Amino acid sequence: MFYREVGQFKTSYDADEAIFPIAQDRWSVIVLIAFASLGVPLFAGQYLYTEVLIPVLILSIAAIGLNILTGYCGQLSLGSGGFMAVGAYAAYNLALRLPETNIILVFLFAGVMAMLVGLLFGLPSLRIKGFYLAVATLASQFFLEWAFARVKWFTNYAPSGSVAVGRIELFGIPIDTPGKTYIFVLAITVVLTLAAKNLVRGRIGRMWMAIRDMDIAAEIIGIRPLHAKLSAFAVSSFYIGVAGALWAFLRLGSWEPLAFDVNRSFQVLFMIIIGGLGTLLGSFLGAAFIVLVPIFLNQLPSWLGIAMSTAMISHIEFMLFGAMIVLFLIAEPHGLARLWAIGKEKLRLWPFPY
Amino acid sequence: MTGKTMSGIRVGIALAGAVAVAAPALAQNEQFIPNLVYRTGAYAPNGVPFANGIADYYRLINERDGGINGVKIVFEECDTGYATDRGVECYERLKGKGPTGAAYVIPLSTGITFALTEKTTVDKIPIISMGYGRSESRDGSVFQWNFPLLGTYWTAADIILQHIAKKEGGFDKLKGKKIALVYHDSPYGKEPIALLQKRAQMHGFETLFLPVTHPGVEQKATWLQIRQNRPDYVLLWGWGVMNSTAIKEAVAVGYPREKMYGVWWSGAEPDVRPAEDGAKGYNSAALQHTAGQFKLHEDLKKYLYDKGLGAAKWEETGEILYVRGLINAMLGVEAIRTAQERFGKKPLTGEQVRWGLENLDISADRIKQLGFEGELRPIKVSCADHEGTRTGRIQTWDGKKWNIASDWLTSDDSVIAPMVKEAAAKYAAEKKLTPGCLVTN
C-alpha cells in the first residue's frame, strides 16, 4: 500500500538511470541523510557519537571497500586490517611531515597509498583464486603489520611504536568535538557511498560482477581479468585505506599496529558476510551489527537490573553474540541486506499478498 | 520470522543508543569511580586478582569508615578483555556516571592508557596508571592528567640494571656483557628499550631485543636465539601467559632462571606457578610491595571476609596482584581525601581529584596509619614529578613464594630525567601543546 511504484512513470533516460528509480526509496534515503545530518545532533550525546555512530560509519566505509572486492568482484581478501594500517600510517606521516596539508588531502593520500599497496598485493589474484587468494592476502596482512611495527620511520621513531595525531582542522575549523567529528565522518561516508553506488551499477561494476560470477565466461565476452581484478583491488583498497585513516585520526587519536591486526580483517569480513555480500546496504547493516550487538549485550544485564559479575556478563556476551551470528546465517545466508529486500518485497504486496 | 527479527534488531540498536545516553541517577553524597578490569580473556589470570584488590579496598572504605569522610564510594566494573577499543568504550560508558562524574580512571593496560590520554584531557578526568603507561608521562607539565605513580617502565628497567650492576660489581663491569630483552610486542613491551639503549651506550654492554607476539604462547624461536647468543642476563617484559611460557622455554633451553629479571607485570604468582619448580630462582622487579598479608588484612578480614563480602578467596588476598590492586585503590582514595581537604567533603569532580593527585603526599606515618607499613615508601607527587617515588626492590621466587632479594634501589634520575624531558617535549610538539603546570581554582 505504502510501498508501491504504481503510477510512477519513467519518461526520460535520466529517470530510468536514477540510483533510486522508486520515489519512496529516493525519499526515504533523502530523509535518512537529512535526519542523520540535522536530526541526530539535536539529541545525540557524546556516548552515542563516539561509541555508536562514528565507529559504525567508519567501519561501514571499510566494509564497502571489502564488499567491492569480495562481494562484487569475488576476490576473497583477509588483508583489510593491513590496508587500513597503510591508510592510517600514510595519513599520519603526511600530516606529520607536511603539517599544513588540508585534512581532506591527507585522507585522500591515505586512500591512494593504500590503493598502490593494494594493487601490488592484488597481482597474485591473476594467478590464484578462492581460498588460495585468501591465504595470499593474509600474508599481506602479516607483512604490513610487521612493517609498521618494525620500520621505525613509519612511526617517526616513537620509542614505544605508538603514534598520536594532533588537532585536526578543516578550513580553519577545528574538528574537536564528537559532534563535529560525526558530521565530518558522515559527509565522507555519504560521498564515498554515492561514488561506490555509481561504480557498482555502471560498466565497471558489471565487469566486476561478471568476473565474480564466472571468470572464464567473462573473459570470453571480452572483459580483461587483469583490468577488472586490479581495478577492484585498487578501488577496494582506496576505501579501506580511507577508513583506516579515519579510524586512526578520528576514532583512536593514538594507536599502535595492533589496532589493525588480523582480528580487524576478520571483523570487516564478518561485517560483509553478515550484512550481505554484494550490497552496499549490507555493509552498513553488517558494520552496525558487529559493532553494536556486543556493546548492547554487555549493557543489557545492568539495564534489566540483573546483578551479575563482570566476568559473567562478558561470557554471556560472547555466547549470545556467537549464537546470534549462527542464527542469522541459518535464517538468511545472504545476510541482513537480503532480509531487508524480502521485507520490501512483502511490503509491495501488503495488505493483499498472494 | 525474518522480518520480525530484523525489526527486533533495529529496536535493540535504537534502545542501545537511547539508554546509553541517559545514565541512571545516583544519590547525591556519592563519589563514582569507574573500574576498567579484565576478568575474561587471555590475561584474566592476572586481571582478576588486581580487580579484586581494587574492589575490596573500596568496599572496606565504605564498610569501615562509611566512605571517604562520609562520601560513599560507588564503583562499577567494565570488562575490557585487555582490548584497547573495548577499554575506550568502557571509559566513555562510565565517565559521566555519579553526581560528579568519574573521579579518576585506572586503565590497567598500557594500550588503553595511550588511547585515553587525550580523551581524559578533554573530559578533565585524571588517569592513574600505576607502574605502566608512557614513561615520559611523569612530566606533569605536558601530561597534566596522567599519573604513573610508583614508578614507570624506565624506573623499573633502571632498577633491574642497577641490581645487575651491583651483582657484577659496578656499572663499569657491564662492559662487553650482553643483556637481552624478551618483550611483549606492544607499546608496553617496547617502553624499556629506550632506557636500555641509553644505558648500553653509557656502559658499553650489548643489547638484544627479542619481540614476542601477543599473546605469547609461541616463543620457541625467541629462546632458540637466546640459546645461540647466550646473553648474560635476560629481562622479561611479558604479560599473562607469555611469562610462564617464557620461563618454561628457559628451562627447555637450559637458560639459568637466576639470570632472568621480569618487570612487575612478569612478577606475580600466576606467572611463575605454571612453570612449577622450573621458576625457582627467577627474579622480578617489585615496584614496591611484594606478596604476603600485612596490617591492612586485619581490617579486610574483620569488615569484609568474616561477613562474606570479599571479592576474592581469603588465601588469595596475599597475592602480589591483589595487593597491587589494594595499593592502587588506596592511592586513588588518598588523592580524593587530599582534594577534599581543599574543596570540601563532598563528591568531587575529576578536575578536583586531579589536584588531589598532584598534591598527594603520603608520609611514612600515614602509610603506617593506613596499614600499609613495609609495603610502600613515602610518596610525594608534584607537577614536575607525577611518578611520586622512584624506588623499588628485586624479589626472587623460591618455588613457593616471593622473597625480597635486594635493598631499596632508586632509579638514577640523572639518566632518566633528560630522557623524560626529551620525550615529553617531542610529544608536546607533535600534539601542538604548550607545556605548563595546570592550576585548579
Interface residues (C-beta under 8 A of the other chain):
Chain A: F43 A44 G45 Q46 Y47 L48 T50 E51 V52 P55 L96 A149 N156 P159 S160 G161 S162 A164 G166 R167 D176 L252 G253 S254 W255 E256 L258 A259 A288 F289 L292 V293 I295 F296 N298 Q299 W303 S309 T310 A311 I313 S314 H315 F318 F328 A331 E332 L336 L339 W340 I342 G343 K346
Chain B: M1 T2 G3 T5 M6 I9 G12 I13 L15 A16 G17 V19 A20 V21 V37 R39 T40 G41 A44 V48 A51 E77 C78 D79 G81 T84 D85 V88 E89 E92 R93 G96 T110 G111 F114 A115 T117 E118 K119 V122 R134 D185 S186 P187 Y188 K190 E191 I193 A194 P211 H214 A423 Y427 E430 K431 K432
